[in-house]
Amino acid sequence: MEQKCIFCAIASRQIPANVIYEDEKVLGFLDINPLTEGHTLVIPKHHVENVFDISEEDLKHISAVAQRIADKMREAINAEGVDLFQASGQAADQQVPHFHLHVIPRKTGDQLSLHEWWVSQIKKVEPEKLNELARKLATEEIKEVIKSEEKPKPKERSKEDVYWIKRATQLT
């Protein structure tokens, strides 16, 4: 537990929270300053500051939990949609230095207009600049990580293998 981290204190039950999900790795609890009814935070139980520090395994697990929570929001409180939001680092306005993913249930007419805000913030970018950014950000390293995670396809069995497998199962 990181000293003076409010989310670590919640995870260790030193501070009460309205917990809606818990397993050995993560905790999901209602935000005390919700944007909409049911707004939930999903955090790793161990202290990790941001997306740059969290393990890929933990990030995948948090994403899977967020998806389950979103499904429950649709079922239990009639959410018609959901926003997932995560800010990492001071420049991104991360307010609590403990990784957390917001799961924000949405309904038509809920008065939370992220689209209007987004459109008001759009900056004009010339195509040449986009091309330059794409060249800087495109990387083979990302492709290699994704390729290494792909599971190999099962080996096709020969007719002879199939024969012997069938024969063995008939004998038992």
N, C-alpha and C positions, 0 to 999 in steps of 0.2 A: 504494500500500500504506500502510495506517495503521500508524504506529509502534507496536510492542508488541501488535499484534493477532494472536493465535494463528492465527485462521483465514486472515488475509492471509498469514502465514508458511507455512501449509499450501498455500494456493493458489499461492504463488510457489516452492514446493518447498524452502523453507528448513528446514522441519520435515517429516519423512516421515509418510506416511499410507497406509492401505490404500484406494487409490482404486478405486472400482467404476464410475465414470462421469465423463467429462470432455468438454466441448466448449469453444467459444471464450468462452462466458459463465459457465458454472457448473461446479462440481466436486461430485461425490458420493463420500463416503468413509465407512468404517465408524467408528462412535463407539467410542472407547477405553473408555468406561464405559457399555456397552450395557444397556438394559432387557431386551432379548431378543436371541437370536442373530441377527445380520444387521442390527441397528439401524444405520441410516445417516443421515448428515447431508448435506443438499444446500444449498450456499452459492453466492452470486454470487462470481465471482473478484475483482471490484473491491469495495472496502470500502463497505458501506452498513450503517448501524447497525440499522435495524428496519423494520417494516412501514410506518411513517409516512414513511420516507425512500426506500424502494425504488420504482423506476419500475414502472408497471403492466405494461409489456412484460416486464421482468425477473421480476416476480412470476408472470406467466402462464407464462413459460418454466420457471421453477423448479417450478411446479405440474405442468406437462406432464412434466418429467423425473422428478418424484416418482411420477407415475402409471406411467411406464415401469419405474422401479425396483420399484414394488409388483408389477407384472406379472411381473417377473423373479424376485422373491421367491417368488411363488406357484409359479412353474415350477421354480426351482432348489432352494429349501429347503422346499417344501411349506407355505408360509404359507397359512393359511386366511382370514386377514383382515389388515388393516393399520391402524395409527393414524397419523394425520398430526398433528404438534404443532408449534406455533410460539409463542414468548413474545416480546413486544415491550415493552421498557421495564423499568426497575427495579421498578416496582410489580407487574409481571407475572413477576417473578423471572427476567428474562433474565440469564443468567450470563456470556455472552460477547457483548460489544457489536458483533457482526457478524451480520447477518440469517442465520438458518439454520432450515431446516425438517427436523424429525425425521421419518423414515420408519421406523416400528417394526412389524416383521412380528409377527403374532400367530397362535397355535395354541391350540386348545381345551386347557385345563388348564395353560397356561404360567405360572400363578401371578401374573400381572400383572393385578390387578383394578381397572381404572380406574373401572368402574361402581360398585363398593362405595365407593371414595373419593368419587366424584361425588355419590352419594346422601347420603353423610355431610356434605357441604358445602352441600346445598340450603338456601336461605333461603325462608321463607314470604313471599310477596308478595301484597298485596291487589289485587283486580282494578282498583280505581281507580288504584293506583300503576302497574300495567302499562299502563293506558290512557294515563296521563300520559307514561310513558317512550316509548310508541309514537308519541305526538304529537311529542315532542322529537326522536326519531331518524328518523322518516319524513321523507323529503326528495325533492323533485322533481329535485334535482341528480343523485341516483343514477340516476333514471329517464332523465334526459337523457344521461348517460354511456352507459348501456346502449343507448338508442335510436341514438346516434351510431355505435355499433359494429355495429349490425345491417346486414347487407349488403342492398342493394336487390335486389328480385326481378328476374330477367331480363325484359326487355321482350318482350311477346308479339308475334310477327311477324304481319303482315297476310298474307292469302292471296296478294296480289300479291308481297310480299317472298319468301314461300316459293317461289312459282313461279320467280322470277328466280334464287334461290339454287340450286334444283334444276337449272334450265337451265344455269347457269354451271358447275355440277359435271359435267354431262353433256358439256359442250364440252371439258372438260380431260382 
